[in-house]
Amino acid sequence: MAGAFTDDHMPWLARPMRNVHMVGGFNGRGIGPGAYWGGILADWAMGLSDADLPIPAGRPPHIRLRSAKRHIYSVAFPVWRLSEQLLR
C-alpha cells in the first residue's frame, strides 16, 4: 500500500516491478472493500492476468502532501480514540 489516504478514494491496482502487486485507494469505505480487493490482489499475485482484473493496473498514484498527511493521521486517530474513551 502507498501508506497514506488517497485524494479521490478510488481503488487502484499497480505492479511497480516484477512480483510486486499493490492495491489501494478504497480508504474510508469499511471492511467489505478491503476483503474484496484483498481477494483480487491475492488472485493477481497467483497469476490472474491483467486482462481479467476489474480495473486496469497502472502505476501507484502520486499522493499530494503524503508526508504531511501521514503525520496528521498519526496524531489525529489516537487523539480521536482517546476522546472517545474519555467521553464515555
Order of alpha helices (4+ residues) and beta strands (2+ residues): beta-beta-alpha-beta-alpha
